[in-house]
Amino acid sequence: MNEQGLSEKEIFSYLENVKSEDTDYYRVLSSMCTHPHKIAVEAHRLFIEANLGDLGLFAGAHSLEKEVIMMLGELLHAPSVKIPVEKACESSVCGYLTTGGTESNIQAVRGMKNVITAGKKELGKIPNIVIPESAHFSFDKVADMMGIEVRRALLDSEFKVDPASVESLMDANTIGLVGIAGNTEFGQIDPVEELAKLARQHEIFLHIDAAFGGFVIPFLENPYPFDFKVQGVTSIAIDPHKMGLSTIPSGALLFRSPSFLDSLKVSTPYLTTKEQFTLTGTRSGASAAATYAVMKHLGREGYVKNVQYCMQLTAKLVEEARKLGFEPLLEPVMNVVALRVPSPDLVRDQLLRKFGWNVSITRTPRSLRLVLMPHNTARDVEEFLQDLKKVTAEL
Amino acid sequence: MNEQGLSEKEIFSYLENVKSEDTDYYRVLSSMCTHPHKIAVEAHRLFIEANLGDLGLFAGAHSLEKEVIMMLGELLHAPSVKIPVEKACESSVCGYLTTGGTESNIQAVRGMKNVITAGKKELGKIPNIVIPESAHFSFDKVADMMGIEVRRALLDSEFKVDPASVESLMDANTIGLVGIAGNTEFGQIDPVEELAKLARQHEIFLHIDAAFGGFVIPFLENPYPFDFKVQGVTSIAIDPHKMGLSTIPSGALLFRSPSFLDSLKVSTPYLTTKEQFTLTGTRSGASAAATYAVMKHLGREGYVKNVQYCMQLTAKLVEEARKLGFEPLLEPVMNVVALRVPSPDLVRDQLLRKFGWNVSITRTPRSLRLVLMPHNTARDVEEFLQDLKKVTAEL
């Protein structure tokens, strides 16, 4: 830091310059984030000072958070339980706005640990959870920090988790299962109903990571079962800052029951409220306002249009790729395509170096991973396939 | 969510109304946050789309994050080690921007667990850390989630942790110590040099929670030893969104050595980068830009003025409170006052109900806790003391 400060003009001329190094999402097919909606950006700015870590001082922002949780609860078919106002949550479902999928996943597993381990006295010292092999790398963080064992179940030929593999990994120390509704690599949805059956039989948690799919699946023409409508689903992670078109950081964690959220509470002696069940302390109220604004502005119709647009691009990409001889690993269930190409890592490098395309790679098997987002266009799809053809021809 | 969306006008007229329920920090003496600086808000807006969870796509925002970490490293006397570019950090100190003190504290303890537990093969199954009784409630979350034991050492008569008590709680399974530089309740600074001596002797971590004090202590007339200048301090949490006047969420975690940060890495198969050592995935680049802008704009001089202003208010409050017969529990070392009053809980309620003052309470002993922030004025102090006099007279 300099002794004396720089002028606003000097700083912004530097910042404008630096900003040109950031993507504007042109030729980006690798990200599950996109441009936030303009109304989300405006609402974010209006509430830029709001701190959801101190709810007594920010009653306005807190009421927006509660409205968002109620809207998300409705979207995800939360049971309409009436809960007393003094409880952690006041809507028909309990939850709070997180910084994103990772925090939501961590907190869901913390809930499993506190609720299920407490209820199972015969449990050994190391509880375990069973997750799909396709689970997001945030579960590696869970494994690293939580003092629990994370077991990975195999996928079937369609890249859904195999319930038989899940069951074979379960034992008396299993406190919960995880299913993914829209996994990061393939956009595939795990068989949530079968996982829920296992969870109910063993009286353990089932957490659904719908960070990406939560703002896609409910708006598909034929939605898959993945949410609280399925008995046995105990918590869901959903990210407004992905397909919800809100600003960063906007995640959400919803629990079926207030007791699960209660299990995360610690005392907060010096705040205007007495307890806190969130992972972070100081929290962005701006994100709550942004998410409120975009959900209210788009309504169900707006999100349906958004998903239709992305699914049409997805269908176009698959159809035209097939004409060029490239097959997808699976028929896309949402706006993610895993495309079989020769030497995918090399192709990825070439696409970036020669044509500026950002794509990524699935792990097993290795294929080109393409996410079709609202920032992409039909023309992008056409140009991408032309460039892919050139790159593979030169291999 | 409605079927059809509402208009921008309808939404903003509602949001403006809701916002009036949030504090504008008038008569707030309970918060360690304040209005962010105007330039921070502007820079935040400029980078509102930036996602530090995908560094390859947001190279500009990432360069700002690195510059902030370098400025913070310089402020906190990080050792000037040159580290190769391919390492996790490129400045003279390793670190990253977090969502705030809680994430920083969690990650520091995760670092202890991964580095120290790995190095001590004779360790039992449950490692422990020793923290001051005055540590922030974020350590209750650490205790709840990490599978380690958290031991609380006693404070001395000045509300600093007692090194003898710390030592008595240490054993072969102790992997780290925590010291607070500006504890939340009293604004007191723990004896960092003595804690560092213990940490060096036992070859374990010493994490300093300077979430609040990090932007205060370096700017005091006589700074206390608390940072990397003290041999043995291995990590520091510092929050730009508190006395750094940046936007929410802006925290930072700095490590003395790259190997500590490396120990937090997980693989990130589908991103433009291959590894991630942060707790959250998607991260706000807007906060990095905001913190960069306000640190560059204020410079050292600006922060010195900010701290002088708050310390003058603090001195004024203590001096005039004494005239009314109210003694502080300790001579304030930073801009936090713990004021001995009769029936503090009742006084707190009355101050809020009758006069709209937001104050809080220290736990042991119970006293009025007052934080003098940039949003407070000399007139606030005078009015507050008049109101305090009225409230206590009526007890």
HADDOCK unambig.tbl for C-alpha pairs under 7 A between the chains (distance, minus, plus):
assign (segid A and resid 1 and name CA) (segid B and resid 71 and name CA) 5.19 0.50 0.50
assign (segid A and resid 1 and name CA) (segid B and resid 295 and name CA) 6.82 0.50 0.50
assign (segid A and resid 1 and name CA) (segid B and resid 296 and name CA) 6.56 0.50 0.50
assign (segid A and resid 1 and name CA) (segid B and resid 299 and name CA) 5.82 0.50 0.50
assign (segid A and resid 1 and name CA) (segid B and resid 300 and name CA) 6.49 0.50 0.50
assign (segid A and resid 2 and name CA) (segid B and resid 299 and name CA) 5.13 0.50 0.50
assign (segid A and resid 2 and name CA) (segid B and resid 300 and name CA) 6.17 0.50 0.50
assign (segid A and resid 3 and name CA) (segid B and resid 299 and name CA) 5.30 0.50 0.50
assign (segid A and resid 3 and name CA) (segid B and resid 300 and name CA) 4.67 0.50 0.50
assign (segid A and resid 3 and name CA) (segid B and resid 301 and name CA) 5.78 0.50 0.50
assign (segid A and resid 4 and name CA) (segid B and resid 298 and name CA) 6.98 0.50 0.50
assign (segid A and resid 4 and name CA) (segid B and resid 299 and name CA) 4.81 0.50 0.50
assign (segid A and resid 4 and name CA) (segid B and resid 300 and name CA) 6.21 0.50 0.50
assign (segid A and resid 4 and name CA) (segid B and resid 301 and name CA) 5.71 0.50 0.50
assign (segid A and resid 5 and name CA) (segid B and resid 296 and name CA) 5.59 0.50 0.50
assign (segid A and resid 5 and name CA) (segid B and resid 297 and name CA) 4.40 0.50 0.50
assign (segid A and resid 5 and name CA) (segid B and resid 298 and name CA) 4.61 0.50 0.50
assign (segid A and resid 5 and name CA) (segid B and resid 299 and name CA) 4.10 0.50 0.50
assign (segid A and resid 6 and name CA) (segid B and resid 296 and name CA) 5.88 0.50 0.50
assign (segid A and resid 6 and name CA) (segid B and resid 297 and name CA) 4.78 0.50 0.50
assign (segid A and resid 7 and name CA) (segid B and resid 297 and name CA) 6.13 0.50 0.50
assign (segid A and resid 8 and name CA) (segid B and resid 297 and name CA) 6.74 0.50 0.50
assign (segid A and resid 11 and name CA) (segid B and resid 293 and name CA) 6.49 0.50 0.50
assign (segid A and resid 18 and name CA) (segid B and resid 60 and name CA) 4.88 0.50 0.50
assign (segid A and resid 19 and name CA) (segid B and resid 60 and name CA) 5.36 0.50 0.50
assign (segid A and resid 19 and name CA) (segid B and resid 61 and name CA) 6.94 0.50 0.50
assign (segid A and resid 21 and name CA) (segid B and resid 58 and name CA) 6.88 0.50 0.50
assign (segid A and resid 21 and name CA) (segid B and resid 59 and name CA) 5.73 0.50 0.50
assign (segid A and resid 21 and name CA) (segid B and resid 60 and name CA) 4.69 0.50 0.50
assign (segid A and resid 22 and name CA) (segid B and resid 57 and name CA) 6.05 0.50 0.50
assign (segid A and resid 22 and name CA) (segid B and resid 58 and name CA) 4.29 0.50 0.50
assign (segid A and resid 22 and name CA) (segid B and resid 59 and name CA) 5.52 0.50 0.50
assign (segid A and resid 22 and name CA) (segid B and resid 60 and name CA) 5.02 0.50 0.50
assign (segid A and resid 22 and name CA) (segid B and resid 61 and name CA) 6.78 0.50 0.50
assign (segid A and resid 23 and name CA) (segid B and resid 57 and name CA) 5.38 0.50 0.50
assign (segid A and resid 23 and name CA) (segid B and resid 58 and name CA) 5.95 0.50 0.50
assign (segid A and resid 35 and name CA) (segid B and resid 49 and name CA) 6.43 0.50 0.50
assign (segid A and resid 36 and name CA) (segid B and resid 49 and name CA) 6.90 0.50 0.50
assign (segid A and resid 49 and name CA) (segid B and resid 35 and name CA) 6.41 0.50 0.50
assign (segid A and resid 49 and name CA) (segid B and resid 36 and name CA) 6.88 0.50 0.50
assign (segid A and resid 57 and name CA) (segid B and resid 22 and name CA) 6.05 0.50 0.50
assign (segid A and resid 57 and name CA) (segid B and resid 23 and name CA) 5.38 0.50 0.50
assign (segid A and resid 58 and name CA) (segid B and resid 21 and name CA) 6.86 0.50 0.50
assign (segid A and resid 58 and name CA) (segid B and resid 22 and name CA) 4.28 0.50 0.50
assign (segid A and resid 58 and name CA) (segid B and resid 23 and name CA) 5.95 0.50 0.50
assign (segid A and resid 59 and name CA) (segid B and resid 21 and name CA) 5.71 0.50 0.50
assign (segid A and resid 59 and name CA) (segid B and resid 22 and name CA) 5.52 0.50 0.50
assign (segid A and resid 60 and name CA) (segid B and resid 18 and name CA) 4.88 0.50 0.50
assign (segid A and resid 60 and name CA) (segid B and resid 19 and name CA) 5.36 0.50 0.50
assign (segid A and resid 60 and name CA) (segid B and resid 21 and name CA) 4.68 0.50 0.50
assign (segid A and resid 60 and name CA) (segid B and resid 22 and name CA) 5.02 0.50 0.50
assign (segid A and resid 61 and name CA) (segid B and resid 19 and name CA) 6.94 0.50 0.50
assign (segid A and resid 61 and name CA) (segid B and resid 22 and name CA) 6.78 0.50 0.50
assign (segid A and resid 71 and name CA) (segid B and resid 1 and name CA) 5.20 0.50 0.50
assign (segid A and resid 100 and name CA) (segid B and resid 282 and name CA) 6.69 0.50 0.50
assign (segid A and resid 102 and name CA) (segid B and resid 280 and name CA) 5.52 0.50 0.50
assign (segid A and resid 102 and name CA) (segid B and resid 281 and name CA) 6.03 0.50 0.50
assign (segid A and resid 103 and name CA) (segid B and resid 280 and name CA) 6.24 0.50 0.50
assign (segid A and resid 110 and name CA) (segid B and resid 145 and name CA) 6.29 0.50 0.50
assign (segid A and resid 137 and name CA) (segid B and resid 267 and name CA) 6.99 0.50 0.50
assign (segid A and resid 137 and name CA) (segid B and resid 268 and name CA) 6.37 0.50 0.50
assign (segid A and resid 140 and name CA) (segid B and resid 266 and name CA) 6.54 0.50 0.50
assign (segid A and resid 141 and name CA) (segid B and resid 266 and name CA) 6.92 0.50 0.50
assign (segid A and resid 145 and name CA) (segid B and resid 110 and name CA) 6.29 0.50 0.50
assign (segid A and resid 145 and name CA) (segid B and resid 146 and name CA) 5.54 0.50 0.50
assign (segid A and resid 146 and name CA) (segid B and resid 145 and name CA) 5.51 0.50 0.50
assign (segid A and resid 146 and name CA) (segid B and resid 146 and name CA) 4.73 0.50 0.50
assign (segid A and resid 146 and name CA) (segid B and resid 147 and name CA) 5.99 0.50 0.50
assign (segid A and resid 147 and name CA) (segid B and resid 146 and name CA) 5.97 0.50 0.50
assign (segid A and resid 147 and name CA) (segid B and resid 147 and name CA) 4.76 0.50 0.50
assign (segid A and resid 248 and name CA) (segid B and resid 283 and name CA) 6.90 0.50 0.50
assign (segid A and resid 248 and name CA) (segid B and resid 284 and name CA) 5.70 0.50 0.50
assign (segid A and resid 249 and name CA) (segid B and resid 283 and name CA) 6.46 0.50 0.50
assign (segid A and resid 249 and name CA) (segid B and resid 284 and name CA) 6.10 0.50 0.50
assign (segid A and resid 266 and name CA) (segid B and resid 140 and name CA) 6.54 0.50 0.50
assign (segid A and resid 266 and name CA) (segid B and resid 141 and name CA) 6.92 0.50 0.50
assign (segid A and resid 268 and name CA) (segid B and resid 137 and name CA) 6.41 0.50 0.50
assign (segid A and resid 269 and name CA) (segid B and resid 363 and name CA) 6.93 0.50 0.50
assign (segid A and resid 270 and name CA) (segid B and resid 360 and name CA) 5.54 0.50 0.50
assign (segid A and resid 270 and name CA) (segid B and resid 361 and name CA) 6.02 0.50 0.50
assign (segid A and resid 270 and name CA) (segid B and resid 362 and name CA) 6.84 0.50 0.50
assign (segid A and resid 271 and name CA) (segid B and resid 360 and name CA) 6.72 0.50 0.50
assign (segid A and resid 280 and name CA) (segid B and resid 102 and name CA) 5.51 0.50 0.50
assign (segid A and resid 280 and name CA) (segid B and resid 103 and name CA) 6.23 0.50 0.50
assign (segid A and resid 281 and name CA) (segid B and resid 102 and name CA) 6.02 0.50 0.50
assign (segid A and resid 282 and name CA) (segid B and resid 100 and name CA) 6.69 0.50 0.50
assign (segid A and resid 283 and name CA) (segid B and resid 248 and name CA) 6.88 0.50 0.50
assign (segid A and resid 283 and name CA) (segid B and resid 249 and name CA) 6.46 0.50 0.50
assign (segid A and resid 284 and name CA) (segid B and resid 248 and name CA) 5.69 0.50 0.50
assign (segid A and resid 284 and name CA) (segid B and resid 249 and name CA) 6.11 0.50 0.50
assign (segid A and resid 293 and name CA) (segid B and resid 11 and name CA) 6.48 0.50 0.50
assign (segid A and resid 295 and name CA) (segid B and resid 1 and name CA) 6.85 0.50 0.50
assign (segid A and resid 296 and name CA) (segid B and resid 1 and name CA) 6.61 0.50 0.50
assign (segid A and resid 296 and name CA) (segid B and resid 5 and name CA) 5.59 0.50 0.50
assign (segid A and resid 296 and name CA) (segid B and resid 6 and name CA) 5.89 0.50 0.50
assign (segid A and resid 297 and name CA) (segid B and resid 5 and name CA) 4.39 0.50 0.50
assign (segid A and resid 297 and name CA) (segid B and resid 6 and name CA) 4.79 0.50 0.50
assign (segid A and resid 297 and name CA) (segid B and resid 7 and name CA) 6.12 0.50 0.50
assign (segid A and resid 297 and name CA) (segid B and resid 8 and name CA) 6.73 0.50 0.50
assign (segid A and resid 298 and name CA) (segid B and resid 4 and name CA) 6.98 0.50 0.50
assign (segid A and resid 298 and name CA) (segid B and resid 5 and name CA) 4.60 0.50 0.50
assign (segid A and resid 299 and name CA) (segid B and resid 1 and name CA) 5.82 0.50 0.50
assign (segid A and resid 299 and name CA) (segid B and resid 2 and name CA) 5.13 0.50 0.50
assign (segid A and resid 299 and name CA) (segid B and resid 3 and name CA) 5.29 0.50 0.50
assign (segid A and resid 299 and name CA) (segid B and resid 4 and name CA) 4.82 0.50 0.50
assign (segid A and resid 299 and name CA) (segid B and resid 5 and name CA) 4.10 0.50 0.50
assign (segid A and resid 300 and name CA) (segid B and resid 1 and name CA) 6.45 0.50 0.50
assign (segid A and resid 300 and name CA) (segid B and resid 2 and name CA) 6.13 0.50 0.50
assign (segid A and resid 300 and name CA) (segid B and resid 3 and name CA) 4.62 0.50 0.50
assign (segid A and resid 300 and name CA) (segid B and resid 4 and name CA) 6.20 0.50 0.50
assign (segid A and resid 301 and name CA) (segid B and resid 3 and name CA) 5.74 0.50 0.50
assign (segid A and resid 301 and name CA) (segid B and resid 4 and name CA) 5.69 0.50 0.50
assign (segid A and resid 360 and name CA) (segid B and resid 270 and name CA) 5.52 0.50 0.50
assign (segid A and resid 360 and name CA) (segid B and resid 271 and name CA) 6.70 0.50 0.50
assign (segid A and resid 361 and name CA) (segid B and resid 270 and name CA) 5.99 0.50 0.50
assign (segid A and resid 362 and name CA) (segid B and resid 270 and name CA) 6.82 0.50 0.50
assign (segid A and resid 363 and name CA) (segid B and resid 269 and name CA) 6.93 0.50 0.50
